[in-house]
């Protein structure tokens, strides 16, 4: 691996993966930066090979989407470049893979490999989170069911342990019926 790729850590790639229209994508500006080419050159290469980039590989962002992304971005250079650009393309994982056939430089190939690994790492992390969430829900359900049963047991034990209520004697005089029966 070349020395210039050491400056492109996986974290730098992963932080450039954003979600647009429910898909994980990378913007043309970020890809151009990683590949070491101008955004204009990257988009021209894509334009010359448009048949390789169907809608599920690459799509153009509308102004509203660009605005949302530029508001959520912390680095000012990216936010400024997005706000004033006429056109912003978003590439899905498959679109990024297709870029390796369009941008055929050694750096582009190596960066593409890193980007593909980054997408895979994110997928694995999300899958792990889904598995953990499911297991937590199962555990919560089990404990919840047992919790109700334990509460019922405690209530029954408290009733058994409680002293029987003593009958209170009535205050005052009461007329007791005689046990004798009167003959009429």
N, C-alpha and C positions, 0 to 999 in steps of 0.2 A: 504494500500500500504506500502511496506517495506521501511525502511529508506535509504537503498542503492540505491533505484530508484530515490530518490530525487536528486541525483547527475547526473541523465540523463535527462536533460531538453529537451523539444521538439526542441529547437534551435540546440542543439548538434546533434540530430538525423537528422534534416532537412538539416544541412550543409553537411552531409555525403551522401545525396541522389544526385547522379550525373546522367547525361544523356549520355548513350552509345547506339549507333545504334538506336537512336531516341526514346529510352525508359528510363524512370526514374528507376534507379537501385541503389542497395547498394552493396558494395564490401564485399567479405567474411572477409577481415581483419577488416573492420569497424563493421560488425555484430558480429564477435567473441569478439571484444573489448566491445561492448555494452552488450552482453550476459555474459561476464565474463568467457569465455572459450578460449582455444588456437585455432588459425586458423586451425591448423592441426586437432584438435578434431572435429571442425565444419565440415570440408571437409570430414573427415572419416564418420561422421554420414550421410552426404549427399550421399556419395559413397555407403554406405550400403543400402540406400533407394532410389537408383537412379530412380526407376520407378515413384516416387512421384515428380520428377523434370524434366518435359519435357522442350524442348528448349524455350518455352515462359515463363517458370518459372525461369530458370537459364541457363546461358551460360558461356563458358570460353572465356576470353578476349585474343586477339592475342597480340603480342609484340608491335605493332604500337598503339593499343588502350591503353595499359598499359603506353607506353611512353607519350601519350597525356595527360592522367590523371595525371601522376606523374609530368609533367611540369606545369599543372594548379593548383596543390595542393600547398598550402602555408606552411603547417606544414612539417618539414623536416622528422619526423619519418615515416610518411605515404609515402612520396615520396621515401625514401630510401627502405622501406620494399617492395614497389611495384616494383622498378627497379630490385631488385635482386631476386624476387620470381620466381619460375619456372612456377607456375600456379596461375592465379587469376580468381576467379569465381564471376560473377555478378548475383545478385538475383533481379528479378522484384518484384513488390508488391505481386503478387500471390506466388512467390517463398518464400518470407519472411513469408507470412501467413502459407505456408506449413512447414516452419522450426519449427513452434510451435509444430507440431506433432512429429517432429524428436528429437528436444531438449526439453525434457519434464521436465524442472526444474521450480520451482516457479518464479525464476528471468527471465527465458526465456519467460515464458508466459506473465509476466507483461511488459517486454521490447517489446515483440511482439505487445501487445495492444497499447503501445505508438508509435511504428513504424507505425502501421496501421492508427492511428489517424494522424500522421505526413503526411503520404501519402494523406490522405483525406484533411488535411489542405492545402497542396500544390495544390491539385486539385481544391479546392474551391477558392483559391487565383487566380489561372490561369483562372478559369471560370469568376471570377469577372473582371479580366483584359480584357477578351474577350468581356464581356458585355459593359464595359466602352469604349473600343476601337470602338465597333460598334456604340454606342450612339454618340461618338465624331465624327465619320465619318458622321452619319446622320445629326448632327448639322452643321458640316462643309459644307455639301452638301446644306442644307437649306439656310444657311447664304450666301454661295457662289452664289446661284441662286438669292437671294434677293439683294446681293451686285451688281450684274450686272444690275438688274432692277433699283436699286437706282442710279447707275452711269448714266443710260439712262435718268432718270428723271432730274438729275442735269444738264446734257448736254442740255436737252430741255429747262429747266428754264434759263440757261445762254443765250441761243439763244433768248429767249423771252425778257430777261432783257437787252440785248445788244441794244444800240442805233442804230437806222437805219443808215446805211452808207450814208453820205451826198455826193451828186454828186459834184465832183470838177469841177470848171469852167475851161474851157480851157484857156491856157495862149496865148496871142497874138491876132492878128486880124483874124477873120474868115469871109469869104464871106458868107453872108446869101442870100439865094435865095429870090427873091422878091415874094411876094404873088400875084403880078400881073401876068397876063398871057399875053403874047405878041401875038398879032394877026399877022398872017402871010398872 
